[in-house]
Amino acid sequence: MLTIQRELKNVFNDIISNIYSDKNLKEIEISVTTNKKFGDFQTNFAMINSKIIGENPRVIAEKIKDSMKENEVIEKIEIAGPGFLNIFLKDEYLAKLVKRITKESYDFNELNRKGDVIIDYSSPNIAKRMHIGHLRSTIIGDSLKRIYQYLGYNVIADNHIGDWGTQFGKLIIGYRNWLNEEVYRENPIEELERVYVEFTKNSEVEPELEDKAREELKKLQAGDKENYRLWQEFIEVSLNEYNKLYERMGVKFDTYYGESFYHNMMPDVVKELENKGIAVENEGAKVVFFPEEENLYPCIVQKKDGAFLYATSDIATVKYRKENYDINQIIYITDERQQDHFKQFFKITDMLSWSVEKHHIWFGIMRFADGVFSTRKGNVIRLEELLDEGKKRAYEIVNKKNPTLSEEEKQNIAEVVGIGAIKYADLSQNRQTAVIFEWDKVLNFEGNTAPYLQYSYARIKSILRKAIEQEKGIDETKDIKFTQEIERELSIQLIQFPEIVIKAAKTYKPNLIADYLYELSKIFNSFYNSCSILNQNNDILCSRLLIASRTADTLKNGLHLLGIETLERM
């Protein structure tokens, strides 16, 4: 089925094409009114096309209003201000539309969905535990993946892991000299981190260790069997650990193409850059210089010792994707500190005339308001520790609110609520702002939080269960009828969902969905507090149960797009 905005556009386009068939007009835009006195939706079409048409906006608005024929969607339109057209939907149409949502699929054919949307996110470095710095990239990327899939795009989720580079020579030395095999069996990444630190300490006393590490790296790059075996082992134990966290967060990837995957392509990339005069030799290195107006620092693509850099790897990545996928767009998700890097290699691929749509979706850093939560050693906060802390705090709340629940149910609720709260605290913010993390706010059951939304969902499911217990279950054959204004207000909010998802995709902002869900929950709770449901006559009972059911479905769908689970009971 069509979204409400598309339905309204179709009605207006029929009128406009008849009146102004000879004009090249700007597309009509439909927006939600901020005050229900002015209708349900509105358009400023008359104002934005006034100069093109050569008429006063109010005259244009009058012509459109006078040409409006009877239809099943619009009850009436009114002209406001300098030429706004306020749109009032028919109750019967709105009621039927609400019944259809979550039961029928939307038609998103107006979107350009040809080809593959490749989303590049998370990207931990092998042999290092994931920390809080990986959280935002991981969950923003996962949410965008879910959003684009909802809209019908073919999405490739790629984890561009850091699995190549100088650290592996040092790790091999550390592994052979200082590894505690028993600890390694129990916690391999932690032990690899320790031996890496041990290498750093010892190399300060024995500088020749650095030369030995470079030798081991060269052997690895040359295909030495033992070094290659160790390198693969480091990757395997690391991914095993990462995948436990990904599974816990409900995050899945289609490919894990790390830096090593593109290593053999890099010499040809540098040659192509040289052959096209884009990269030149400078003090022994191969460097790309940009036009002055680009305001970009020169980019080294090969060091004088022959080593390649991140930019070379990322250019090779674009080349591989261009040759192996039918690209719709590539979306990279990293923190704000990498903006210049992406501007550089994006510009280089443009200089190569590679016609690939690319977007760097950057985000601000997450910080703790009180600075209290840190690791035992005062180092960076591990992602696993953050998730455990969320679960622990959620468990304390659940145990206090519902002490009679079984231990298994308490643990399950705590896990879902704790992780959902952490994700929502991030995703509900504009990604370009720093996230100030405060546990008391994050786990609050009031306000714009995941627990509030999850509880709203669970409350609706409780109502629906009680209805079944009283043999008053949902009857899909019944009609929705509006007897209170709040029922209509809730319905108007419900039908906006798909358009909000489209906006979130176009702007790469999951927080638009979070804002929508919070508003939906607030309106539903107002509806619940002012409109009794179970003790009504049959028609009103059925109508309100249908509205409640569609609200629950929409909350669940929306939270799913944020990667957050719902609970039937809380």
C-alpha positions as CSV (number, residue, x, y, z in Angstrom):
1,M,0.0,0.0,0.0
2,L,1.0,3.6,-0.4
3,T,2.2,5.8,2.4
4,I,-0.2,8.6,3.4
5,Q,2.1,11.2,1.9
6,R,2.1,9.4,-1.4
7,E,-1.7,9.1,-1.4
8,L,-2.1,12.8,-0.8
9,K,0.5,13.7,-3.4
10,N,-1.4,11.6,-6.0
11,V,-4.6,13.5,-5.2
12,F,-3.0,16.9,-5.5
13,N,-0.8,16.0,-8.6
14,D,-4.0,15.1,-10.5
15,I,-5.4,18.5,-9.8
16,I,-2.1,20.4,-10.4
17,S,-1.4,18.6,-13.7
18,N,-4.8,19.8,-15.0
19,I,-4.4,23.4,-13.9
20,Y,-0.7,23.9,-14.6
21,S,0.2,21.3,-17.3
22,D,2.5,23.7,-19.1
23,K,4.7,24.6,-16.0
24,N,7.8,22.9,-14.8
25,L,6.9,22.9,-11.1
26,K,8.7,21.9,-7.9
27,E,7.4,18.7,-6.5
28,I,4.6,19.0,-3.9
29,E,5.7,18.3,-0.4
30,I,3.3,17.0,2.3
31,S,4.1,17.6,6.0
32,V,2.3,17.0,9.3
33,T,0.7,20.0,10.9
34,T,2.1,21.1,14.2
35,N,-1.4,22.1,15.5
36,K,-4.4,19.9,14.8
37,K,-6.6,23.0,14.5
38,F,-5.0,23.4,11.1
39,G,-5.8,19.9,9.9
40,D,-3.8,16.7,9.7
41,F,-1.4,17.5,7.0
42,Q,-0.4,20.6,5.0
43,T,1.5,21.7,1.9
44,N,3.3,24.9,1.0
45,F,3.1,24.0,-2.8
46,A,1.5,27.4,-3.7
47,M,4.2,29.4,-2.1
48,I,7.3,27.5,-3.4
49,N,5.8,27.6,-7.0
50,S,4.4,31.1,-6.9
51,K,7.3,32.6,-9.0
52,I,7.3,29.8,-11.5
53,I,3.6,30.0,-12.0
54,G,3.6,33.8,-11.9
55,E,0.6,34.1,-9.5
56,N,0.0,35.1,-5.9
57,P,0.2,32.0,-3.6
58,R,-3.3,32.5,-2.3
59,V,-4.7,32.6,-5.8
60,I,-2.9,29.3,-6.6
61,A,-4.2,27.8,-3.3
62,E,-7.8,28.9,-4.2
63,K,-7.6,27.3,-7.6
64,I,-6.4,24.0,-6.1
65,K,-9.1,24.1,-3.4
66,D,-11.8,24.9,-6.0
67,S,-10.6,22.1,-8.2
68,M,-10.7,19.5,-5.5
69,K,-13.2,16.7,-6.4
70,E,-14.8,14.3,-4.1
71,N,-12.4,11.5,-3.1
72,E,-12.0,8.9,-0.5
73,V,-9.0,10.5,1.2
74,I,-9.6,14.2,1.9
75,E,-12.6,15.5,3.9
76,K,-11.7,19.2,3.2
77,I,-8.9,21.6,2.6
78,E,-8.5,25.1,4.0
79,I,-6.3,28.0,3.1
80,A,-4.2,29.6,5.8
81,G,-1.7,32.4,6.0
82,P,0.1,33.4,2.7
83,G,-1.1,30.2,0.9
84,F,-0.7,27.1,3.0
85,L,-3.2,24.3,2.2
86,N,-4.3,22.6,5.3
87,I,-5.6,19.0,4.7
88,F,-8.2,17.2,6.8
89,L,-8.5,13.4,6.3
90,K,-11.8,11.6,6.2
91,D,-12.4,9.6,9.4
92,E,-13.5,6.6,7.4
93,Y,-10.3,6.6,5.3
94,L,-8.1,7.1,8.3
95,A,-9.8,4.2,10.2
96,K,-9.4,1.9,7.2
97,L,-5.7,2.9,6.8
98,V,-4.9,2.2,10.5
99,K,-6.4,-1.3,10.1
100,R,-4.1,-2.0,7.2
101,I,-0.9,-0.8,8.8
102,T,1.5,-3.6,10.0
103,K,-0.8,-6.1,8.2
104,E,0.2,-5.0,4.7
105,S,3.5,-4.1,3.1
106,Y,4.2,-0.5,1.9
107,D,5.0,0.3,-1.6
108,F,8.4,2.1,-1.7
109,N,8.9,2.0,-5.4
110,E,9.4,5.7,-5.6
111,L,12.8,5.2,-3.9
112,N,15.9,4.5,-6.0
113,R,16.5,1.0,-4.7
114,K,18.5,-0.3,-7.7
115,G,21.8,-2.0,-6.7
116,D,23.5,-2.7,-3.4
117,V,23.7,-0.5,-0.3
118,I,27.1,-1.4,1.3
119,I,27.4,-0.3,4.9
120,D,30.9,-0.4,6.4
121,Y,30.9,-0.3,10.2
122,S,32.2,-1.5,13.6
123,S,35.7,-2.4,12.3
124,P,37.6,-3.5,15.4
125,N,41.3,-4.2,15.3
126,I,42.3,-7.9,15.6
127,A,43.9,-9.0,18.9
128,K,42.3,-6.1,20.7
129,R,39.2,-6.3,22.8
130,M,36.2,-4.2,21.6
131,H,35.8,-1.1,23.7
132,I,33.2,1.6,24.2
133,G,34.6,3.4,21.1
134,H,33.2,0.6,18.9
135,L,29.7,1.0,20.3
136,R,28.4,3.9,18.3
137,S,29.7,2.7,14.9
138,T,28.3,-0.8,15.6
139,I,24.8,0.1,16.6
140,I,24.4,3.1,14.2
141,G,25.5,0.9,11.4
142,D,23.2,-2.0,12.4
143,S,20.3,0.4,12.7
144,L,20.9,1.9,9.2
145,K,21.1,-1.7,7.9
146,R,17.7,-2.5,9.4
147,I,16.2,0.8,8.1
148,Y,17.4,0.2,4.5
149,Q,16.2,-3.4,4.6
150,Y,12.8,-2.3,5.8
151,L,12.6,0.0,2.7
152,G,13.4,-2.9,0.4
153,Y,17.0,-2.2,-0.4
154,N,19.6,-5.0,-0.9
155,V,22.0,-4.3,2.0
156,I,25.6,-5.7,2.4
157,A,26.8,-5.2,6.0
158,D,30.6,-5.3,5.9
159,N,32.9,-5.4,9.0
160,H,36.2,-3.9,7.7
161,I,38.3,-5.4,10.5
162,G,41.8,-4.2,11.1
163,D,43.7,-7.5,10.4
164,W,46.9,-6.3,8.7
165,G,49.8,-4.1,9.7
166,T,52.9,-3.6,11.8
167,Q,51.3,-4.8,15.0
168,F,51.3,-8.4,13.8
169,G,55.1,-8.6,13.8
170,K,55.1,-7.4,17.4
171,L,52.4,-9.8,18.3
172,I,54.3,-12.8,16.9
173,I,57.4,-11.8,18.9
174,G,55.2,-11.4,22.0
175,Y,53.4,-14.6,21.5
176,R,56.6,-16.6,21.2
177,N,58.4,-15.0,24.2
178,W,55.8,-14.1,26.9
179,L,52.6,-16.0,26.3
180,N,50.9,-17.7,29.2
181,E,49.3,-20.6,27.5
182,E,46.8,-21.3,30.3
183,V,45.5,-17.7,30.3
184,Y,45.5,-17.7,26.5
185,R,43.2,-20.7,26.4
186,E,40.8,-19.0,28.8
187,N,40.9,-15.5,27.4
188,P,42.9,-15.3,24.2
189,I,42.4,-11.6,23.3
190,E,43.2,-10.4,26.8
191,E,46.4,-12.4,26.7
192,L,47.3,-11.1,23.3
193,E,46.8,-7.6,24.5
194,R,49.1,-8.3,27.5
195,V,51.9,-9.8,25.4
196,Y,51.7,-6.8,23.0
197,V,52.1,-4.4,26.0
198,E,55.0,-6.6,27.1
199,F,56.6,-6.2,23.7
200,T,56.3,-2.4,24.0
201,K,57.9,-2.4,27.5
202,N,60.8,-4.7,26.4
203,S,61.5,-2.8,23.2
204,E,62.2,0.3,25.2
205,V,65.1,-1.6,26.8
206,E,65.9,-3.7,23.8
207,P,65.4,-1.5,20.7
208,E,66.5,-4.4,18.4
209,L,63.1,-6.0,19.2
210,E,61.6,-3.5,16.7
211,D,63.8,-4.8,14.0
212,K,63.0,-8.4,14.8
213,A,59.2,-7.5,14.7
214,R,59.7,-6.0,11.2
215,E,61.4,-9.2,10.1
216,E,58.6,-11.3,11.4
217,L,56.1,-9.0,9.6
218,K,58.1,-9.3,6.3
219,K,58.0,-13.1,6.7
220,L,54.2,-13.0,7.2
221,Q,53.8,-10.8,4.1
222,A,56.0,-13.2,2.2
223,G,53.8,-16.1,3.2
224,D,55.9,-17.8,5.9
225,K,53.8,-20.9,6.9
226,E,54.2,-20.5,10.7
227,N,53.7,-16.8,10.8
228,Y,50.7,-17.1,8.5
229,R,49.3,-19.8,10.8
230,L,49.7,-17.6,13.9
231,W,48.1,-14.6,12.0
232,Q,45.1,-16.7,11.1
233,E,44.9,-17.9,14.7
234,F,44.9,-14.4,16.0
235,I,42.0,-13.5,13.6
236,E,40.0,-16.6,14.5
237,V,40.2,-16.1,18.3
238,S,39.5,-12.4,17.9
239,L,36.4,-13.0,15.7
240,N,35.1,-15.7,18.1
241,E,35.2,-13.1,20.9
242,Y,33.7,-10.3,18.8
243,N,30.9,-12.5,17.5
244,K,29.8,-13.2,21.1
245,L,29.3,-9.5,21.6
246,Y,27.7,-9.1,18.2
247,E,25.3,-11.9,19.0
248,R,24.5,-10.4,22.4
249,M,23.7,-7.1,20.7
250,G,21.7,-8.7,17.8
251,V,24.2,-7.5,15.2
252,K,25.0,-9.5,12.1
253,F,27.4,-9.0,9.2
254,D,27.4,-10.3,5.7
255,T,31.1,-10.0,5.1
256,Y,34.3,-9.5,7.2
257,Y,36.6,-8.2,4.5
258,G,39.5,-6.7,6.5
259,E,42.6,-4.8,5.3
260,S,44.4,-8.0,4.4
261,F,41.6,-8.8,1.9
262,Y,42.7,-5.8,-0.2
263,H,46.4,-6.0,0.3
264,N,47.3,-7.6,-3.0
265,M,45.3,-4.9,-4.8
266,M,47.2,-2.0,-3.4
267,P,50.3,-2.1,-5.7
268,D,48.0,-1.8,-8.7
269,V,46.0,1.0,-7.1
270,V,49.2,3.0,-6.6
271,K,50.3,2.3,-10.2
272,E,47.0,3.5,-11.5
273,L,47.3,6.7,-9.5
274,E,50.8,7.2,-10.9
275,N,49.8,6.4,-14.5
276,K,47.0,9.0,-14.3
277,G,49.3,11.6,-12.8
278,I,47.3,11.7,-9.5
279,A,50.1,10.4,-7.3
280,V,53.6,11.7,-7.6
281,E,56.9,10.8,-5.9
282,N,57.9,13.1,-3.1
283,E,60.9,12.4,-0.9
284,G,60.7,8.7,-1.8
285,A,57.0,8.4,-1.0
286,K,54.0,8.3,-3.4
287,V,51.8,11.3,-2.6
288,V,48.5,12.7,-3.9
289,F,48.4,16.5,-3.8
290,F,45.0,18.2,-4.0
291,P,43.9,21.4,-5.6
292,E,44.3,24.4,-3.2
293,E,40.5,25.0,-3.2
294,E,39.9,21.5,-1.7
295,N,41.7,22.6,1.5
296,L,43.0,19.1,2.1
297,Y,46.4,18.0,3.3
298,P,48.5,15.8,0.9
299,C,47.7,12.1,1.1
300,I,50.5,9.5,1.2
301,V,49.5,6.3,-0.5
302,Q,52.8,4.5,-0.3
303,K,55.6,5.2,2.2
304,K,59.2,5.4,1.0
305,D,59.8,1.9,2.6
306,G,57.1,0.5,0.3
307,A,54.4,0.2,3.0
308,F,50.9,1.1,2.2
309,L,48.6,3.2,4.4
310,Y,44.9,3.3,5.4
311,A,44.1,5.6,2.5
312,T,45.5,3.0,0.0
313,S,43.5,0.3,1.6
314,D,40.3,2.3,1.4
315,I,40.9,3.3,-2.2
316,A,41.4,-0.4,-3.0
317,T,38.2,-1.2,-1.1
318,V,36.2,1.1,-3.3
319,K,37.8,-0.4,-6.4
320,Y,36.9,-3.9,-5.3
321,R,33.3,-3.0,-4.5
322,K,33.0,-1.1,-7.8
323,E,34.1,-4.2,-9.7
324,N,32.1,-6.8,-7.7
325,Y,28.9,-5.1,-6.7
326,D,26.1,-3.2,-8.4
327,I,26.6,-0.2,-6.0
328,N,23.7,2.0,-5.0
329,Q,25.8,3.7,-2.4
330,I,28.5,3.0,0.1
331,I,28.0,4.2,3.7
332,Y,30.9,4.4,6.1
333,I,30.3,4.9,9.8
334,T,33.2,6.2,12.0
335,D,33.8,8.8,14.6
336,E,34.2,12.5,13.8
337,R,38.0,12.4,14.0
338,Q,38.3,10.6,10.6
339,Q,36.5,13.3,8.6
340,D,39.6,14.5,6.8
341,H,40.7,10.9,6.0
342,F,37.4,10.3,4.3
343,K,37.5,13.6,2.4
344,Q,40.9,12.7,1.1
345,F,40.2,9.2,-0.2
346,F,36.7,10.1,-1.5
347,K,38.4,12.9,-3.5
348,I,41.0,10.5,-4.8
349,T,38.4,8.1,-6.1
350,D,36.6,11.0,-7.7
351,M,39.9,12.0,-9.4
352,L,40.1,8.4,-10.7
353,S,36.6,9.0,-12.3
354,W,35.1,6.2,-10.3
355,S,31.4,6.9,-10.4
356,V,30.5,5.6,-6.9
357,E,28.1,7.3,-4.5
358,K,29.8,7.4,-1.0
359,H,28.8,8.9,2.3
360,H,30.9,9.2,5.5
361,I,28.4,9.1,8.4
362,W,30.4,10.5,11.3
363,F,29.4,10.7,14.9
364,G,30.4,12.4,18.1
365,I,32.2,10.7,21.0
366,M,30.3,9.0,23.9
367,R,31.3,10.2,27.4
368,F,30.1,9.5,30.9
369,A,28.7,12.4,32.7
370,D,30.3,11.6,36.1
371,G,33.4,9.9,34.8
372,V,32.9,7.2,37.4
373,F,32.5,4.1,35.2
374,S,36.0,2.9,34.2
375,T,38.0,-0.3,34.1
376,R,39.9,-1.6,37.1
377,K,43.1,-0.3,35.6
378,G,41.6,3.0,34.6
379,N,42.0,2.2,30.9
380,V,39.4,2.5,28.2
381,I,36.0,0.9,29.0
382,R,35.5,-2.5,27.4
383,L,32.3,-3.0,25.5
384,E,31.6,-6.2,27.3
385,E,31.9,-4.4,30.7
386,L,29.5,-1.7,29.5
387,L,26.9,-4.3,28.5
388,D,27.4,-6.2,31.8
389,E,27.0,-3.0,33.8
390,G,23.7,-2.2,31.9
391,K,22.4,-5.7,32.7
392,K,23.4,-5.5,36.3
393,R,21.7,-2.1,36.9
394,A,18.6,-3.2,35.0
395,Y,18.4,-6.4,37.1
396,E,18.4,-4.3,40.3
397,I,15.4,-2.3,38.9
398,V,13.5,-5.4,37.8
399,N,14.2,-7.2,41.1
400,K,12.8,-4.3,42.9
401,K,9.7,-3.8,40.7
402,N,8.8,-7.5,40.2
403,P,10.4,-9.6,42.9
404,T,8.0,-12.5,42.3
405,L,9.3,-13.2,38.8
406,S,11.5,-16.3,38.3
407,E,15.2,-15.8,38.3
408,E,15.4,-16.8,34.6
409,E,12.8,-14.2,33.7
410,K,14.5,-11.5,35.7
411,Q,17.8,-12.3,34.0
412,N,16.2,-12.2,30.5
413,I,14.4,-8.9,31.2
414,A,17.6,-7.4,32.6
415,E,19.6,-8.4,29.5
416,V,16.9,-7.0,27.1
417,V,16.3,-3.8,29.1
418,G,20.0,-3.2,29.9
419,I,21.2,-3.5,26.3
420,G,18.2,-1.8,24.9
421,A,18.8,1.2,27.2
422,I,22.4,1.5,26.2
423,K,21.5,1.4,22.5
424,Y,18.7,3.8,22.8
425,A,20.8,6.3,24.8
426,D,23.0,6.5,21.7
427,L,20.5,6.2,18.9
428,S,18.0,8.7,20.3
429,Q,20.7,11.4,20.0
430,N,21.6,13.3,16.9
431,R,24.6,11.2,15.8
432,Q,26.7,14.3,15.2
433,T,26.6,15.4,18.8
434,A,28.6,13.9,21.7
435,V,26.6,11.5,23.8
436,I,26.7,12.2,27.5
437,F,25.9,8.9,29.2
438,E,24.1,8.9,32.5
439,W,22.9,5.6,33.9
440,D,20.0,7.1,35.9
441,K,18.6,8.7,32.8
442,V,19.3,5.8,30.5
443,L,17.5,3.3,32.7
444,N,14.6,5.5,33.7
445,F,11.1,4.1,33.0
446,E,9.9,7.7,32.4
447,G,10.9,10.0,29.6
448,N,12.6,9.4,26.3
449,T,14.3,6.1,27.1
450,A,14.2,2.5,25.9
451,P,12.7,1.2,29.1
452,Y,9.8,3.7,28.7
453,L,9.1,2.5,25.2
454,Q,9.5,-1.2,26.1
455,Y,7.2,-0.8,29.0
456,S,4.6,1.0,26.8
457,Y,4.7,-2.0,24.5
458,A,4.4,-4.5,27.4
459,R,1.5,-2.5,28.8
460,I,-0.4,-2.9,25.5
461,K,0.3,-6.6,25.3
462,S,-1.0,-6.9,28.9
463,I,-4.2,-5.2,27.8
464,L,-4.6,-7.5,24.8
465,R,-4.0,-10.6,27.0
466,K,-6.7,-9.4,29.5
467,A,-9.1,-9.0,26.6
468,I,-8.5,-12.6,25.5
469,E,-8.9,-13.8,29.1
470,Q,-12.3,-12.0,29.2
471,E,-13.2,-13.5,25.8
472,K,-13.0,-10.0,24.2
473,G,-10.1,-10.6,21.8
474,I,-9.3,-8.6,18.7
475,D,-11.9,-8.9,15.9
476,E,-10.3,-7.9,12.6
477,T,-13.7,-7.9,10.9
478,K,-14.8,-4.9,13.0
479,D,-14.3,-1.3,12.0
480,I,-12.3,1.4,13.8
481,K,-14.5,4.3,15.0
482,F,-13.4,7.5,16.6
483,T,-15.4,8.6,19.6
484,Q,-12.6,10.7,21.2
485,E,-10.2,13.1,19.7
486,I,-7.2,11.3,21.3
487,E,-8.1,8.1,19.2
488,R,-7.8,10.1,16.1
489,E,-4.6,11.8,17.2
490,L,-3.1,8.4,17.9
491,S,-4.2,7.1,14.5
492,I,-2.6,10.1,12.7
493,Q,0.7,9.4,14.5
494,L,0.5,5.7,13.5
495,I,0.1,6.3,9.8
496,Q,3.3,8.5,9.7
497,F,5.7,5.6,10.5
498,P,6.9,4.6,7.0
499,E,7.6,8.3,6.0
500,I,9.7,8.7,9.2
501,V,11.7,5.6,8.2
502,I,12.3,7.1,4.7
503,K,13.5,10.4,6.3
504,A,15.8,8.4,8.7
505,A,17.3,6.6,5.7
506,K,17.8,9.8,3.6
507,T,19.4,11.6,6.5
508,Y,21.2,8.6,8.0
509,K,19.6,9.5,11.4
510,P,18.1,6.7,13.4
511,N,17.2,9.3,16.1
512,L,14.2,10.4,13.9
513,I,12.7,7.0,14.5
514,A,13.4,7.3,18.2
515,D,11.7,10.7,18.4
516,Y,8.7,9.2,16.5
517,L,8.4,6.2,18.9
518,Y,8.7,8.4,22.0
519,E,5.9,10.7,20.7
520,L,3.8,7.6,19.8
521,S,4.2,6.2,23.3
522,K,3.2,9.5,24.9
523,I,0.1,9.8,22.8
524,F,-0.8,6.1,23.5
525,N,-0.4,6.6,27.2
526,S,-2.7,9.7,27.0
527,F,-5.2,7.6,25.1
528,Y,-4.9,4.8,27.7
529,N,-5.4,7.2,30.6
530,S,-8.4,8.9,29.1
531,C,-10.2,6.1,27.2
532,S,-11.1,2.9,29.0
533,I,-10.9,-0.1,26.8
534,L,-12.1,-3.4,28.3
535,N,-15.3,-2.1,29.9
536,Q,-16.8,-0.6,26.7
537,N,-19.6,-1.8,24.5
538,N,-18.6,-4.2,21.8
539,D,-18.0,-1.7,18.9
540,I,-15.9,0.7,20.9
541,L,-14.1,-2.2,22.6
542,C,-13.2,-3.7,19.3
543,S,-12.2,-0.4,17.8
544,R,-9.9,0.5,20.7
545,L,-8.3,-2.9,20.8
546,L,-7.5,-2.6,17.1
547,I,-5.9,0.8,17.7
548,A,-3.9,-0.6,20.7
549,S,-2.8,-3.6,18.7
550,R,-1.5,-1.5,15.8
551,T,0.3,0.7,18.3
552,A,2.1,-2.3,19.8
553,D,3.0,-3.6,16.3
554,T,4.4,-0.2,15.3
555,L,6.4,0.2,18.5
556,K,7.9,-3.3,18.0
557,N,8.7,-2.6,14.4
558,G,10.3,0.8,15.2
559,L,12.4,-0.6,18.1
560,H,13.5,-3.4,15.8
561,L,14.8,-0.8,13.4
562,L,16.9,0.5,16.3
563,G,18.1,-3.0,17.1
564,I,16.1,-3.1,20.4
565,E,14.1,-6.1,21.5
566,T,10.6,-5.9,23.1
567,L,9.2,-7.9,26.0
568,E,5.7,-9.3,26.3
569,R,5.9,-8.8,30.1
570,M,7.9,-6.4,32.3
